[in-house]
Amino acid sequence: MAKKKKSKGSGNPVLDALTEMLSVMSPEEKMQLMVDLKNIAQSGSLLDDVLEDTYTYQRPDYTKEVKPLAGYLQTLLCAALPSDVLHAYEVAHNEMVSLSHQEQEDAMFNFFMRILADGLTRSFAHEENATSLPMVAGFQLVDDFKLTGLFDIILELLKQNMDFYEFYFGTFEDTITLILAHVGVGHLDELKETIKTEGFLPEAYLIIFKAVVQMAVENPFCRLQVLVWAADVLKSCVEVTIPAMTMDRLVEALAEIKAVDLLPLVKDIYKQFNIQPVIIKGGFKEITKLLSKGTDERIVGFADFKELLNLLLEGEDCNFDVDNYWFNDDDDEEDDDGDNWFIGADDEWDADDEWDADDERDADALFYKECGYKPGKPKANPAKPKAKPARKGKRKYALILDVTLKGSPRKVYRQLVVPSDLTLNHLGEILVRAVGWEGYHLNQFIAGKTYYAEPSDDAWVVGMQEDASKCTIGSLLSRVKSKIKWEYDFGDSWVHEITLVEKQAVDDNEMVKVELLKGSGACPPEDCGGVCGYRHLLNVLKNPADEEYEEMIEWLGGGFDPKSFSLTAARNKVKGYLQN
């Protein structure tokens, strides 16, 4: 056989490498490459056309609202280098400490109004030393002093054109997402109406959506409200104000709160609008996994402004590129398995294949009636607690409690005896071990509209919960057949119903021994996606031919028996906690 003559090369290493790559490609692969290159070449102009057609907002004349800035804010606005911005921010913070809350809001309102006014005529592309860091510092001041009255002007910042967005938010999109999540508490209706209003950039709608999800990330007690809000937005806004191409990013945001409740709706939207995933690889299989198990990716990538600036300062001496700070070439994901998940309009797709229509669901777990689901009860702003901590000398009882996991496709039941003066924080730890949870998620007790949990240091959620360490189980369950709820993992939302089945008076000096009396049913696997995800998992395990079967077995680390329960092992876990 004659040897193939070796090419001498063109002298251009890039061209030579490309030529070598093409030589080993099949005709089909070459054709696909041509299509991809053509799409890349057209994407810039296509995006420009989309944005030109999308943005129709007539910005008002902000210059009429601008007043002279305080000297310390003028210095901040003019700062360029990260070190100068950090210094100006610290000076501004110290100056504002002595101001009243209203004066603080007035000062920062004027600061942002100045930015808006400049944005009407400013040519961002031709300013060599221009930086968006001063505005980021302004957002941090809003957060420092909890200036919730600035909601309207922060929303106005999101309504600006593409040049404004790319300069101020292109790099620091996380910043406005975080601040809007804080100042937007109590403004869900306004945020929904903004998304429903056409004429703003698609990026603005995405930031609003992510900000609302962030509210549930920081305050799990409002998760239900956020799910209801997101369901309405997705149902009414996709293809109207939210471009279908951003659907993947919305799903990624929802994955942070394990929004498996929304999976049927998301599935319908992908099918209805013929949306093919671009960002999420693996098709609906991966979407199901994301919403069921959550994601390690955070909506907001840094803790606060100081952390961000300190990172930037580390690179200031080596010409650190602020505008490209968030881009990381090492972030490439592994290639997907090539599955073509998408089902065309002519294919049959039964939305109920994985979700039983008769599935028992707690009313506190799903959506509004208008979304096709049972209404939930709001978790924000709970009423004052009816129960009071037990007083010294109050008669003690032995309480026998039935604990049942609500909505589970397989019964999960435990019965315990506990003293009436046991505080809720300790009872929560006992229940974790009695049911079989791993214990690395938060938990709370729900009595009526009152929520008892570990106190939060987050000033944004003060008043949302009562201290579980200051309330006893006997103060909540005083009558036989009375009930409360215990929720484990605010993402998966495992809701257990606790019923008082027997109450026995004991002497004050008599010790009531905490004990697990009986039980049945295995604890569901941790992080499997709540009741709906658990049902899906069991359905997959029933069918070895299911495409997800092997993946589920691998994730579980072997088989899983929903009927398996060891009373002895569970008792030992409870005893282990009590002994410690």
C-alpha positions in Angstrom: 0.0 0.0 0.0 1.3 3.4 -1.0 2.0 5.8 1.8 -0.2 8.9 1.9 1.8 11.9 1.1 2.2 14.2 4.1 1.0 17.7 3.6 3.7 20.4 3.9 1.3 22.7 5.7 0.3 26.3 5.1 2.6 27.9 7.6 -0.4 29.0 9.6 -0.7 26.7 12.7 -4.4 27.4 13.2 -5.3 26.7 9.6 -3.2 23.6 9.6 -4.9 22.3 12.8 -8.3 23.0 11.2 -7.3 21.2 8.0 -6.2 18.2 10.0 -9.5 18.2 12.0 -11.5 18.3 8.8 -9.6 15.4 7.3 -10.9 13.0 9.9 -14.5 14.2 9.9 -17.3 12.4 8.2 -19.3 14.2 5.5 -22.3 14.4 8.0 -20.0 16.0 10.6 -18.6 18.5 8.1 -22.2 19.4 7.0 -23.2 20.0 10.7 -20.1 22.1 11.2 -21.0 24.3 8.3 -24.5 24.8 9.7 -23.1 25.7 13.1 -20.7 28.2 11.6 -23.5 29.8 9.6 -25.6 30.1 12.8 -22.7 31.7 14.6 -22.2 34.2 11.9 -25.8 35.2 11.9 -26.4 35.2 15.6 -25.0 38.7 16.2 -27.3 40.3 13.7 -30.3 38.2 14.7 -29.8 39.2 18.3 -29.6 42.9 17.3 -32.8 42.5 15.4 -34.6 40.8 18.3 -33.5 43.4 20.8 -34.4 46.3 18.4 -37.9 44.8 18.0 -38.3 44.0 21.7 -37.3 47.3 23.4 -40.0 49.9 22.9 -40.0 51.6 26.3 -40.1 55.3 26.1 -37.8 56.5 28.9 -38.9 59.6 30.7 -36.7 62.7 31.1 -34.8 61.8 34.3 -32.9 65.1 34.3 -36.0 66.8 35.6 -35.8 64.7 38.8 -32.0 65.1 39.5 -30.8 67.2 42.4 -27.2 68.0 43.4 -25.5 65.0 44.9 -24.0 65.0 48.4 -20.2 65.4 48.2 -19.5 61.8 49.4 -21.9 60.4 46.8 -20.4 62.6 44.0 -16.9 61.2 44.9 -18.3 57.6 44.8 -19.9 58.2 41.4 -16.7 59.5 39.9 -14.4 56.8 41.3 -12.8 54.5 38.7 -10.3 52.1 40.2 -11.6 49.4 42.5 -9.4 50.8 45.4 -10.9 54.2 44.9 -14.5 52.8 44.7 -13.9 50.8 47.9 -12.6 53.9 49.8 -15.5 56.1 48.5 -18.0 53.4 49.5 -16.6 53.2 53.0 -16.7 57.0 53.4 -20.3 57.1 52.1 -21.3 54.4 54.5 -19.9 56.3 57.4 -21.6 59.5 56.4 -25.0 57.8 56.0 -24.9 56.2 59.4 -25.8 59.5 61.0 -28.7 60.2 58.7 -32.3 59.3 59.3 -33.8 56.5 57.2 -35.7 58.9 55.0 -32.6 61.0 54.5 -30.7 57.8 53.5 -33.4 56.9 50.9 -33.5 60.4 49.5 -29.7 60.5 49.1 -29.6 57.2 47.3 -32.7 58.0 45.2 -30.9 61.0 43.9 -27.7 58.9 43.3 -29.6 56.4 41.1 -31.6 59.2 39.4 -28.3 60.8 38.4 -27.2 57.5 36.8 -30.5 57.2 34.9 -30.2 60.8 33.7 -26.6 60.2 32.5 -27.7 57.1 30.7 -30.0 59.1 28.4 -27.0 60.7 26.7 -23.9 58.8 27.8 -21.8 57.0 25.2 -20.5 54.1 27.3 -18.5 52.5 24.5 -16.2 55.5 24.1 -15.2 56.1 27.8 -11.9 54.4 28.4 -12.0 54.7 32.2 -15.7 54.2 32.7 -16.7 51.6 35.3 -20.0 50.3 36.7 -18.5 49.6 40.1 -19.9 52.9 41.7 -23.4 51.8 41.0 -22.7 48.4 42.4 -21.4 50.2 45.5 -24.7 52.1 45.6 -26.6 48.9 45.6 -24.5 47.7 48.6 -25.5 50.9 50.5 -29.1 50.1 49.8 -28.5 46.7 51.3 -26.5 48.0 54.2 -29.3 50.3 55.3 -32.3 48.2 54.2 -33.6 51.0 51.9 -36.7 49.2 50.7 -38.4 52.4 49.7 -36.1 52.5 46.6 -38.0 49.6 45.0 -39.5 51.8 42.2 -36.3 53.4 41.1 -34.4 50.1 41.1 -37.1 48.7 38.9 -36.7 51.7 36.7 -33.0 50.9 36.3 -34.0 47.6 34.8 -36.2 49.3 32.1 -33.2 50.9 30.3 -31.9 50.1 26.9 -29.2 47.6 25.9 -26.2 49.9 26.1 -27.2 50.8 29.7 -27.8 47.2 30.6 -24.5 45.9 29.1 -22.5 48.6 30.9 -24.1 48.5 34.3 -25.5 44.9 34.6 -23.7 42.9 32.0 -21.0 42.0 34.4 -22.8 42.4 37.7 -26.2 41.0 37.0 -26.0 39.1 40.3 -25.9 42.4 42.1 -29.2 43.8 41.1 -30.7 40.3 41.4 -29.7 40.2 45.0 -30.8 43.8 45.9 -34.1 43.4 44.0 -34.7 40.2 46.0 -34.4 42.3 49.2 -36.3 45.5 48.3 -38.9 43.6 46.3 -40.3 41.7 49.3 -43.9 42.6 49.5 -44.0 43.7 45.8 -44.7 40.4 44.1 -47.7 41.8 42.3 -45.8 44.8 40.9 -43.0 42.5 39.7 -45.5 40.3 38.0 -47.1 43.2 36.3 -43.7 44.4 35.1 -42.9 41.1 33.5 -46.3 41.1 31.8 -45.6 44.5 30.3 -44.0 44.4 26.9 -41.3 46.7 25.8 -38.4 46.0 28.1 -35.3 43.9 27.5 -35.6 40.1 27.9 -32.7 40.4 30.4 -34.8 42.6 32.6 -37.6 40.0 32.9 -35.0 37.3 33.7 -33.4 39.4 36.5 -36.9 39.9 38.0 -37.7 36.2 37.8 -34.4 35.2 39.4 -34.8 37.9 42.1 -38.1 36.4 43.2 -36.7 32.9 43.3 -33.8 34.4 45.4 -36.5 35.5 47.9 -37.3 31.9 48.5 -33.6 30.9 48.7 -33.0 33.4 51.5 -36.4 32.8 53.2 -37.7 29.3 52.7 -40.9 30.3 54.5 -42.1 32.1 51.4 -41.3 29.3 49.0 -45.0 28.5 48.4 -45.7 32.2 47.5 -42.8 32.1 45.0 -44.0 28.8 43.4 -47.5 30.4 42.9 -45.9 33.5 41.5 -43.6 31.6 39.2 -46.5 29.4 37.9 -48.5 32.4 37.0 -45.6 34.1 35.3 -44.6 31.0 33.3 -48.1 30.3 32.2 -48.9 33.8 31.0 -45.7 35.4 30.0 -43.7 32.9 27.9 -43.7 34.0 24.2 -45.5 37.2 25.2 -42.8 39.1 27.2 -40.4 36.3 28.2 -38.7 34.9 25.0 -38.9 31.2 24.8 -35.1 31.1 24.4 -34.7 32.2 28.0 -36.7 29.2 29.4 -33.6 27.2 30.2 -32.3 30.0 32.4 -35.7 30.2 34.2 -35.5 26.5 34.9 -32.0 26.8 36.2 -33.2 29.5 38.6 -36.1 27.4 39.8 -33.7 24.5 40.4 -32.3 26.4 43.4 -35.6 25.9 45.3 -36.2 22.4 43.9 -39.4 23.6 42.2 -40.5 20.0 41.3 -44.1 21.2 41.8 -43.8 23.2 38.6 -42.4 20.3 36.5 -45.7 19.4 34.8 -46.2 23.1 33.8 -42.7 23.4 32.6 -43.1 20.3 30.5 -46.2 21.6 28.9 -44.5 24.9 28.1 -41.6 23.3 26.4 -44.0 21.2 24.3 -46.5 24.0 23.6 -44.0 26.4 22.3 -41.7 23.8 20.7 -38.8 25.0 22.9 -35.6 23.1 22.4 -33.1 23.4 25.3 -29.8 25.3 24.5 -28.3 25.8 27.9 -29.6 22.6 29.7 -28.0 19.6 28.1 -29.7 16.2 28.3 -33.2 17.3 27.5 -36.2 16.9 29.7 -34.4 14.1 31.6 -31.9 16.7 32.9 -34.7 19.3 33.5 -36.5 16.7 35.6 -33.3 16.0 37.6 -32.6 19.8 38.1 -36.1 20.6 39.5 -36.2 17.4 41.6 -32.8 17.4 43.1 -31.8 21.0 42.9 -28.4 22.4 41.8 -25.2 23.5 43.4 -25.2 26.6 41.2 -26.1 29.8 43.0 -28.2 32.5 41.6 -26.0 35.1 43.3 -22.3 34.3 43.0 -20.8 36.4 45.8 -21.6 37.2 49.4 -21.4 41.0 49.4 -19.8 44.0 47.7 -16.7 44.0 49.9 -16.0 40.4 49.0 -16.3 41.3 45.3 -14.1 44.4 45.6 -11.4 42.6 47.5 -11.2 40.0 44.7 -11.0 42.8 42.2 -8.3 44.5 44.2 -6.2 41.3 44.0 -6.0 41.8 40.3 -5.8 45.5 40.1 -2.0 45.5 39.8 -2.1 43.1 36.9 -4.6 45.0 34.8 -7.5 43.0 36.0 -10.4 43.0 33.5 -13.5 44.0 35.5 -15.8 43.5 32.6 -14.8 39.9 32.1 -14.5 39.0 35.8 -17.3 36.4 35.8 -16.1 34.5 32.7 -14.2 31.3 33.4 -12.9 29.1 30.7 -12.7 26.2 33.1 -16.4 26.1 33.5 -17.1 23.9 30.4 -19.5 21.1 31.2 -19.1 17.5 30.0 -20.7 16.7 26.7 -24.1 15.2 27.0 -24.9 11.7 25.8 -26.5 13.0 22.6 -30.0 12.1 23.5 -32.6 13.8 21.4 -35.2 14.5 24.0 -37.4 16.8 22.1 -40.8 15.5 21.0 -42.4 17.2 18.1 -45.9 18.4 17.7 -47.0 15.2 16.0 -45.7 12.9 18.7 -47.8 11.7 21.6 -46.8 13.1 25.0 -48.9 12.2 27.9 -48.2 14.8 30.6 -49.6 12.4 33.2 -47.2 9.6 32.5 -45.0 10.5 35.4 -47.5 12.4 37.6 -50.6 10.6 38.9 -53.6 12.9 38.6 -55.0 11.3 41.8 -51.8 12.0 43.7 -52.6 13.2 47.2 -51.1 16.6 47.7 -51.2 18.9 50.6 -52.9 22.2 49.9 -49.8 23.9 51.3 -47.6 22.4 48.6 -48.9 23.6 45.2 -50.4 26.4 43.2 -53.4 28.7 42.7 -56.7 27.5 41.4 -56.1 29.5 38.2 -52.9 27.5 37.6 -54.9 24.3 37.8 -53.7 23.3 41.2 -55.0 23.5 44.8 -54.6 26.8 46.5 -51.8 27.1 49.0 -51.7 29.1 52.2 -49.2 32.0 52.3 -46.3 31.6 54.6 -45.3 35.2 54.9 -46.2 37.5 57.8 -47.6 34.8 60.1 -50.0 35.7 62.8 -48.9 36.0 66.4 -48.4 32.7 68.0 -51.3 31.3 70.0 -49.1 29.0 72.0 -46.9 30.3 74.8 -43.8 28.7 76.4 -44.6 26.5 79.3 -44.4 28.1 82.7 -42.5 26.6 85.6 -44.6 24.5 87.7 -47.1 23.7 85.0 -48.4 20.1 85.1 -46.4 17.7 83.0 -47.8 15.0 80.6 -46.6 12.1 78.6 -47.7 12.7 75.0 -48.1 9.9 72.5 -47.7 11.3 69.0 -48.5 9.8 65.6 -46.3 11.1 62.9 -47.3 10.6 59.2 -45.6 11.8 56.0 -48.3 13.6 54.0 -48.9 12.8 50.4 -46.4 10.0 50.3 -47.1 7.2 47.7 -46.0 4.8 50.4 -47.0 5.1 54.0 -44.3 6.5 56.3 -45.5 6.4 59.9 -43.9 6.7 63.3 -45.3 6.8 66.9 -43.4 8.4 69.8 -43.9 9.2 73.4 -42.4 12.6 74.5 -42.8 14.8 77.6 -45.1 17.8 77.2 -42.3 20.2 78.2 -40.0 19.1 75.4 -39.1 22.1 73.3 -39.7 22.1 69.5 -36.1 22.4 68.6 -35.3 19.2 70.4 -38.4 17.5 69.0 -37.3 18.4 65.5 -34.0 16.6 66.0 -35.7 13.6 67.4 -38.1 13.4 64.5 -35.2 13.6 62.0 -33.8 10.5 63.5 -37.1 8.7 64.1 -38.2 9.1 60.5 -34.8 8.5 59.1 -33.7 11.8 57.5 -30.0 12.7 57.2 -30.5 15.9 59.1 -28.6 18.4 56.9 -31.6 20.4 55.9 -33.6 23.0 57.9 -36.9 22.1 59.5 -39.9 23.9 61.1 -43.1 23.3 62.9 -46.4 24.9 61.6 -49.3 25.5 63.9 -52.1 27.4 62.1 -50.3 30.3 60.5 -47.4 30.4 62.9 -44.0 28.9 62.1 -41.5 27.8 64.7 -37.8 27.3 63.7 -34.3 28.2 64.6 -34.0 32.0 64.7 -32.6 33.6 61.6 -29.9 36.3 61.8 -31.1 37.7 58.5 -32.6 41.1 59.1 -34.8 40.6 56.0 -36.8 37.8 57.6 -37.2 39.1 61.1 -40.7 38.4 62.3 -41.3 35.5 59.8 -40.9 32.8 62.5 -41.0 32.1 66.2 -38.1 30.7 68.2 -38.5 26.9 68.4 -36.4 26.7 71.5 -38.9 28.8 73.4 -42.0 26.8 72.7 -43.0 23.3 74.0 -44.9 20.6 72.2 -47.4 20.5 75.0 -48.3 24.2 74.5 -49.3 23.4 70.9 -50.9 20.0 71.4 -53.1 20.3 74.4 -56.1 18.2 73.3 -56.3 14.6 72.0 -56.7 14.6 68.2 -55.2 18.1 67.9 -52.7 18.4 65.0 -49.7 20.4 63.9 -47.3 20.0 61.0 -43.6 19.5 60.8 -41.7 20.3 57.6 -38.3 19.0 56.8 -36.2 20.4 53.9 -37.8 23.6 52.6 -36.8 22.7 49.1 -38.3 19.2 48.9 -40.9 20.2 51.5 -41.5 16.9 53.3 -44.6 17.8 55.4 -45.4 15.5 58.3 -48.6 15.6 60.2 -48.3 15.2 64.0 -51.4 14.1 65.9 -51.8 13.8 69.7 -53.4 10.4 70.2 -53.0 10.0 74.0 -52.2 12.3 76.9 -51.1 10.9 80.3 -50.6 13.1 83.4 -47.4 12.4 85.4 -46.0 13.7 88.6 -43.8 16.8 88.4 -40.8 14.9 89.5 -41.4 11.9 87.3 -39.3 11.6 84.2 -41.0 10.9 80.8 -38.7 8.8 78.7 -38.6 9.7 75.0 -39.1 6.6 73.0 -40.0 5.5 69.5 -42.9 3.0 70.0 -43.6 1.8 66.5 -43.3 2.6 62.8 -43.7 1.5 59.2 -42.4 2.5 55.8 -38.9 3.5 54.7 -37.8 7.1 54.8 -37.7 8.4 51.3 -34.2 9.1 49.8 -32.8 12.5 50.8 -33.0 15.1 48.0 -35.2 13.0 45.7 -37.5 15.9 44.9 -40.2 15.8 47.6 -43.4 13.8 47.3 -43.7 14.2 43.5 -40.1 13.3 43.0 -40.4 10.3 45.3 -43.4 9.0 43.3 -41.4 9.4 40.1 -38.5 7.5 41.6 -40.7 4.6 42.7 -42.3 4.4 39.2 -38.8 4.3 37.6 -37.6 1.5 40.0 -40.6 -0.6 39.0 -39.5 -0.6 35.4 -35.9 -1.8 34.7 -36.5 -0.8 31.0 -37.0 2.8 31.9 -34.3 5.1 30.5 -33.7 6.6 33.9 -33.5 3.2 35.7 -29.7 2.7 35.7 -29.2 6.4 36.6 -31.6 6.1 39.6 -29.9 2.9 40.8 -26.5 4.6 40.6 -27.8 7.7 42.4 -29.3 5.5 45.2 -26.1 3.5 45.5 -28.0 0.3 45.0 -31.6 -0.8 45.4 -34.3 0.8 47.5 -37.2 -0.9 49.3 -40.0 1.6 50.3 -41.4 -1.0 52.8 -38.1 -1.5 54.6 -38.1 -0.2 58.2 -36.0 -1.3 61.2 -37.6 -0.3 64.5 -34.5 -1.2 66.4 -32.2 0.9 64.2 -34.5 3.9 64.4 -34.8 3.5 68.2 -31.0 3.5 68.5 -30.7 6.7 66.5 -33.2 8.4 68.8 -31.4 7.1 71.9 -28.1 8.3 70.4 -29.4 11.9 70.2 -30.8 11.8 73.7 -27.5 10.4 75.2 -25.5 13.2 73.5 
